[in-house]
Amino acid sequence: MKEEAIKSPWRAFMKQRRMGLNDFIQKIANNSYACKHPEVQSILKISQPQEAEFMNANPSPPPSPSQQINLGPSSNPHAKPSDFHFLKVIGKGSFGKVLLARHKAEEVFYAVKVLQKKAILKKKEEKHIMSERNVLLKNVKHPFLVGLHFSFQTADKLYFVLDYINGGELFYHLQRERCFLEPRARFYAAEIASALGYLHSLNIVYRDLKPENILLDSQGHIVLTDFGLCKENIEHNGTTSTFCGTPEYLAPEVLHKQPYDRTVDWWCLGAVLYEMLYGLPPFYSRNTAEMYDNILNKPLQLKPNITNSARHLLEGLLQKDRTKRLGAKDDFMEIKNHVFFSLINWDDLINKKITPPFNPNVSGPSDLRHFDPEFTEEPVPNSIGRSPDSILITASVKEAAEAFLGFSYAPPMDSFL
């Protein structure tokens, strides 16, 4: 009882910190006097609605048909919501929910991500959603990236049918344990780095690494998920400049609105490793403006309770100058060869031959002990499994349907053999 009393305020604090930037922007946007201040106007100009999912204080109206993207014919017109039993809510996001579902015919469990088209279009996020789908299609060859089995759509919703991973978010386990011992943090960091290195090999920058997007599978291995902010087609020396990510993990070059490259992911790896070892992200402050100033200007301070190799790695990854950051020259190979990972056999790691330091001990697909009760206790909406035939199709729904013509996906038949 006493232990639970200690965990509850910590859990509330951990959740509260994630809302920092959104609350900050909302308060500014709703204060007419503050909005007139030139520095505030500069902050609000940082992000247009289509560029950062967490900075939509004043979302634009849905795009007109001329702005919509025709992505070609659907390749899987036969899948439908009624193919599934939707059992539990296991996650929530900006545009919908993630549900545990059992396929009626296959009797297989999946995590089905159900997104509201209207909400996506209202915030002009259709490009990010399609980018997520495109990246998922490329994930089939890596053990630490969540896999897409197929996708389909109804008139008003998009459905990603994904691997069901029920070992819990890294964020959930950090909430419970506050921090990890160094061997455990090293194991997770190695598997995360391997996944990021693979994405980089496909010229994809992940851009949104954080404990909420890192899952543990039933054995305790890492599975990276949520690819909505990925940027495709970034060559080795290529850059992009879109302001996006999550406040605690934003790299200095992103905050400076400078062009940035794949080294932004290595900064985020450093931030996550720091959080695993210390319990909070580096430069963290409840005051968002102060946290941004810390990221840009405050020197990295490391307590003496970690090894020299961990200290050296964190200093390399959390280097404010991206051109001097670990990974700037030879990307994943620099991380892989760092002394902190000298105990890791990378071939064994990629083949899952290393026993994870923590076993979630789940008894089966229905074991939801590692999901936040905030999600699992929520009733499954009746509309989730409704077929398009029973939907009253309005003009806005038709507009939404036309915007995602190429969303549906089914793997080639030989992949089942």
TORLUM-160391 format. One line per field, with one value per residue (C-alpha): residue number from 1; x negated, y negated, z negated; residue in one letter. Coordinates in steps of 0.001 Angstrom, whole numbers. Layout:
<atoms>
pos NUM  ...
X X  ...
Y Y  ...
Z Z  ...
code a  ...
</atoms>
This chain:
<atoms>
pos 1  2  3  4  5  6  7  8  9  10  11  12  13  14  15  16  17  18  19  20  21  22  23  24  25  26  27  28  29  30  31  32  33  34  35  36  37  38  39  40  41  42  43  44  45  46  47  48  49  50  51  52  53  54  55  56  57  58  59  60  61  62  63  64  65  66  67  68  69  70  71  72  73  74  75  76  77  78  79  80  81  82  83  84  85  86  87  88  89  90  91  92  93  94  95  96  97  98  99  100  101  102  103  104  105  106  107  108  109  110  111  112  113  114  115  116  117  118  119  120  121  122  123  124  125  126  127  128  129  130  131  132  133  134  135  136  137  138  139  140  141  142  143  144  145  146  147  148  149  150  151  152  153  154  155  156  157  158  159  160  161  162  163  164  165  166  167  168  169  170  171  172  173  174  175  176  177  178  179  180  181  182  183  184  185  186  187  188  189  190  191  192  193  194  195  196  197  198  199  200  201  202  203  204  205  206  207  208  209  210  211  212  213  214  215  216  217  218  219  220  221  222  223  224  225  226  227  228  229  230  231  232  233  234  235  236  237  238  239  240  241  242  243  244  245  246  247  248  249  250  251  252  253  254  255  256  257  258  259  260  261  262  263  264  265  266  267  268  269  270  271  272  273  274  275  276  277  278  279  280  281  282  283  284  285  286  287  288  289  290  291  292  293  294  295  296  297  298  299  300  301  302  303  304  305  306  307  308  309  310  311  312  313  314  315  316  317  318  319  320  321  322  323  324  325  326  327  328  329  330  331  332  333  334  335  336  337  338  339  340  341  342  343  344  345  346  347  348  349  350  351  352  353  354  355  356  357  358  359  360  361  362  363  364  365  366  367  368  369  370  371  372  373  374  375  376  377  378  379  380  381  382  383  384  385  386  387  388  389  390  391  392  393  394  395  396  397  398  399  400  401  402  403  404  405  406  407  408  409  410  411  412  413  414  415  416  417
X 0  -2804  -4703  -1600  -1191  -4740  -4212  -948  -2299  -5395  -3182  -1034  -4169  -5592  -2367  -2089  -5538  -4495  -1778  -4171  -4519  -910  373  -2156  -1096  2616  2247  335  2790  5719  4129  4709  2259  -520  4  -915  -4398  -6974  -8881  -5652  -4711  -8101  -7473  -4042  -5534  -7899  -5366  -2622  275  -962  -4488  -4168  -1424  -1884  -1580  1944  3359  5396  5957  6913  10182  10157  8395  10412  10497  7854  5391  5985  3529  4633  2363  3724  6209  6641  4784  6898  10576  11864  10735  13336  13853  16341  13472  12315  13471  12268  11478  9670  8298  4532  3415  4545  3136  3975  6219  7627  7012  5015  7073  6363  8343  8741  9211  12366  11255  7540  8045  4874  4420  3385  2953  5272  4610  7875  7563  10294  9872  11748  9302  6301  7587  8541  4914  3522  1659  2463  -1149  -2427  119  -854  -4520  -3838  -2251  -5175  -7738  -5749  -5856  -9665  -9921  -9461  -13154  -14056  -13314  -13066  -10512  -6780  -5367  -2334  -249  2219  4195  7652  10140  13802  15450  14391  11522  8097  7013  3403  3304  31  -1964  -451  -3172  -2156  -5293  -4461  -5902  -9386  -7691  -5362  -8289  -10222  -7165  -7203  -10952  -12107  -15403  -17290  -20646  -23332  -23358  -19614  -19872  -22757  -20701  -17746  -19982  -21725  -18453  -17120  -20351  -20108  -16569  -17567  -20593  -18336  -15943  -18902  -20096  -16737  -17292  -14597  -15048  -12809  -12638  -10363  -12281  -10856  -9962  -6287  -7232  -9468  -7628  -8806  -7658  -6566  -10214  -11521  -13026  -12614  -10027  -10001  -6567  -4709  -6331  -4106  -6957  -9477  -11102  -11837  -14494  -17159  -20483  -23688  -24434  -20848  -18946  -15380  -14011  -10487  -9987  -8624  -9247  -8491  -9584  -11880  -13819  -14177  -17740  -19285  -19370  -15627  -14936  -17196  -15046  -18227  -18446  -19118  -20062  -19935  -22127  -18912  -18059  -21359  -20614  -17255  -18989  -21224  -18184  -16434  -19585  -20033  -16398  -16840  -19860  -18651  -14834  -14245  -15367  -18478  -17812  -14302  -12243  -8520  -8819  -8953  -10712  -13386  -13778  -14321  -16905  -18618  -18738  -20258  -22657  -23117  -26163  -25402  -25778  -26298  -26144  -29030  -26921  -27551  -30605  -33125  -32017  -28373  -29488  -31546  -28659  -26164  -28591  -28999  -25298  -24180  -26704  -24885  -26854  -25458  -28604  -30601  -27940  -28650  -27251  -27914  -30676  -29810  -26264  -25319  -28840  -30144  -27545  -28034  -31793  -31622  -33266  -29942  -28683  -31885  -29999  -27355  -27681  -25780  -25161  -23623  -21653  -20043  -19201  -17653  -20154  -20868  -18518  -16735  -17521  -13820  -11051  -7534  -6197  -2956  -781  701  2405  5118  2547  2742  820  -1748  793  1879  5326  6150  6472  7636  10481  11911  14892  14340  16313  19193  18223  14779  16110  18952  18894  19103  22537  24020  22457  24491  22102  21931  20066  17181  16913  16786  14042  12121  12539  11077  7973  6640  7282  3961  3900  4972  2250  2067  -1227  -1888  -476  -3900  -4732  -2201  -3869
Y 0  -2375  -1488  -2231  -5590  -6452  -5331  -7194  -10770  -9772  -8318  -11465  -13618  -11514  -11889  -15584  -16360  -15016  -17665  -20559  -21972  -21459  -23225  -26001  -26631  -26432  -29026  -31386  -30939  -31733  -34890  -37768  -40075  -37493  -36747  -40352  -40007  -39635  -36782  -34874  -35354  -33935  -30829  -30323  -30586  -27689  -25130  -25105  -22681  -20151  -20079  -19042  -16987  -18512  -22171  -22438  -25250  -26595  -23764  -24684  -23592  -20372  -20722  -21149  -18280  -20068  -19737  -16035  -13383  -10636  -7750  -5210  -2346  -287  3010  4700  3836  6974  6416  4813  4025  6866  9326  8617  8904  5662  6612  3833  322  576  -2881  -6326  -8990  -12276  -10745  -7575  -4484  -1246  1840  5458  7398  11044  11895  14026  16338  16634  16532  14446  11449  8102  4534  2525  -1191  -2939  -6539  -9093  -10527  -13696  -14472  -13773  -16059  -18797  -19013  -18412  -15304  -12974  -13095  -11922  -9097  -7913  -8228  -5967  -3402  -3595  -3065  -159  1539  1490  2903  6564  7433  6076  7785  4580  2728  3362  5085  4173  7201  5265  2034  1064  -1739  -2570  -5818  -7550  -5516  -4071  -729  426  4135  4467  6955  7268  6483  6850  6466  2803  -573  -1394  -4499  -2286  -343  -3537  -4865  -1787  -1550  -5174  -4121  -1032  429  -97  3466  3284  -215  976  3881  1648  -1064  1516  2888  -651  -1680  1395  426  -3191  -2050  101  -2797  -5004  -2345  -2837  -6622  -7069  -9394  -8373  -11782  -10811  -8400  -8461  -5840  -5845  -4684  -1865  1358  4603  7856  10866  11974  8502  7421  3892  3110  -401  -1668  -4787  -5981  -9010  -11520  -9548  -11409  -9342  -9806  -11410  -10399  -10051  -13794  -14887  -17268  -18325  -21267  -20402  -21309  -18157  -15679  -15612  -18532  -16693  -15030  -17847  -18309  -21819  -22100  -21419  -24115  -26494  -25786  -24789  -22002  -18695  -15172  -11610  -12575  -13923  -10280  -9791  -12831  -11216  -7910  -9821  -11441  -8080  -6410  -9314  -8902  -5155  -5777  -8845  -8749  -12018  -13303  -15514  -19254  -18552  -21294  -21565  -25035  -24396  -27676  -26930  -23377  -24696  -27138  -24255  -22157  -25042  -26476  -24419  -22111  -18416  -17498  -13845  -12497  -10217  -7052  -5729  -4138  -6148  -4401  -5402  -8956  -9093  -7735  -10241  -13097  -11940  -11483  -14656  -16841  -20090  -20566  -17899  -17892  -16744  -14342  -10639  -9167  -12263  -10589  -6923  -6776  -3515  -2056  -4721  -3812  -86  -353  -2530  -1053  -1198  1572  3669  6348  6651  9343  7580  10745  12418  9259  9061  12784  12393  14811  12518  13146  9879  8535  8261  10749  9268  12754  12378  15475  14905  12356  11622  10710  6912  6332  4097  1785  -1345  -818  -4302  -2609  916  -190  -2395  -848  163  -2317  -711  -2657  -966  2213  648  1490  -1307  -90  -1191  -4662  -7634  -9011  -12796  -15207  -15482  -11684  -11446  -14073  -12067  -8851  -10398  -11665  -8162  -6242  -4403  -3559  85  2689  6450  8386  10434  13967  15644  14015  16332  19471
Z 0  -951  2257  4344  2606  3627  7230  7811  7474  9476  12188  12245  12485  15314  17283  16516  17902  21319  21508  20860  24362  25386  22264  22763  26352  25516  22754  25022  27887  25604  24182  26588  24768  24771  28451  29336  27837  30683  28994  28429  32074  33023  30885  32401  35896  35161  36176  38735  38064  40582  39152  35502  34001  30586  31647  33022  30906  33829  36319  39855  41450  43493  46853  49992  52527  54604  51690  51203  52286  54632  53726  56184  55904  52776  52839  50162  50625  48878  45275  42992  39298  38844  39506  35941  32360  30756  27149  25284  25705  25217  26352  27462  29744  31410  34068  32574  30486  30517  29713  28951  31568  32516  36171  36336  39140  38273  34480  34280  31978  33442  32278  34531  34758  35673  36860  37543  41043  40133  37295  39539  42287  39834  38706  42215  41044  43960  45195  41812  41722  45187  44237  41250  43559  46011  43248  41805  45203  45024  41491  42334  42074  38646  35309  33269  35409  35185  38285  40367  41421  43568  43610  44787  44520  44196  45219  42013  40496  41283  39796  39262  38373  36441  34396  30942  28403  24761  22634  21996  22981  21771  20341  18269  16811  16092  14261  12045  11446  11900  13517  14676  13748  16384  17867  18501  19988  22218  23569  24453  25918  28137  29523  30064  31822  34047  35080  35745  37746  39910  40553  41458  43913  45654  45624  42980  39994  37080  35295  32394  30167  26627  24000  25040  28547  27301  26445  24858  26408  24367  23908  23050  26393  27724  30408  31870  32901  34126  37345  37973  37724  39793  42653  45741  48436  46237  47789  45729  45858  46441  44165  43413  41435  40238  36573  34958  32184  28468  26238  23791  26606  29158  30377  30293  34090  34264  31670  33597  36694  38531  41119  39371  40396  39073  36101  34548  33776  31944  29776  28920  28135  25731  24124  23682  22308  19879  18768  18296  16051  14163  14264  16147  19566  19694  19384  18112  16495  15810  17326  21075  21938  19316  20646  24175  22880  21047  24222  26163  23607  20434  20329  19835  16172  15258  11714  10717  10332  13867  15479  17476  20676  20084  19334  22524  24617  23190  23810  27408  28129  26308  28117  28984  32220  34541  36685  33615  32306  32077  35290  37426  39433  39688  38325  36548  36834  34428  31838  32394  31862  28745  25644  23742  26058  25960  23992  26723  29396  32164  34216  31179  30447  33896  33732  30272  28748  25799  22882  22022  18534  17720  18576  18626  17717  19641  19641  23106  25363  22811  20140  20045  16801  18520  20154  18333  16750  18039  21437  20656  18387  21125  22958  26578  28725  30638  33746  33993  35596  37556  41233  43828  44911  41589  41670  42821  45424  45208  47466  44967  44753  48546  48568  45970  47961  51097  49280  48474  51679  51550  47870  47918  48086  48160  48363  51508  51417  51434  48100  46475  47849
code m  k  e  e  a  i  k  s  p  w  r  a  f  m  k  q  r  r  m  g  l  n  d  f  i  q  k  i  a  n  n  s  y  a  c  k  h  p  e  v  q  s  i  l  k  i  s  q  p  q  e  a  e  f  m  n  a  n  p  s  p  p  p  s  p  s  q  q  i  n  l  g  p  s  s  n  p  h  a  k  p  s  d  f  h  f  l  k  v  i  g  k  g  s  f  g  k  v  l  l  a  r  h  k  a  e  e  v  f  y  a  v  k  v  l  q  k  k  a  i  l  k  k  k  e  e  k  h  i  m  s  e  r  n  v  l  l  k  n  v  k  h  p  f  l  v  g  l  h  f  s  f  q  t  a  d  k  l  y  f  v  l  d  y  i  n  g  g  e  l  f  y  h  l  q  r  e  r  c  f  l  e  p  r  a  r  f  y  a  a  e  i  a  s  a  l  g  y  l  h  s  l  n  i  v  y  r  d  l  k  p  e  n  i  l  l  d  s  q  g  h  i  v  l  t  d  f  g  l  c  k  e  n  i  e  h  n  g  t  t  s  t  f  c  g  t  p  e  y  l  a  p  e  v  l  h  k  q  p  y  d  r  t  v  d  w  w  c  l  g  a  v  l  y  e  m  l  y  g  l  p  p  f  y  s  r  n  t  a  e  m  y  d  n  i  l  n  k  p  l  q  l  k  p  n  i  t  n  s  a  r  h  l  l  e  g  l  l  q  k  d  r  t  k  r  l  g  a  k  d  d  f  m  e  i  k  n  h  v  f  f  s  l  i  n  w  d  d  l  i  n  k  k  i  t  p  p  f  n  p  n  v  s  g  p  s  d  l  r  h  f  d  p  e  f  t  e  e  p  v  p  n  s  i  g  r  s  p  d  s  i  l  i  t  a  s  v  k  e  a  a  e  a  f  l  g  f  s  y  a  p  p  m  d  s  f  l
</atoms>
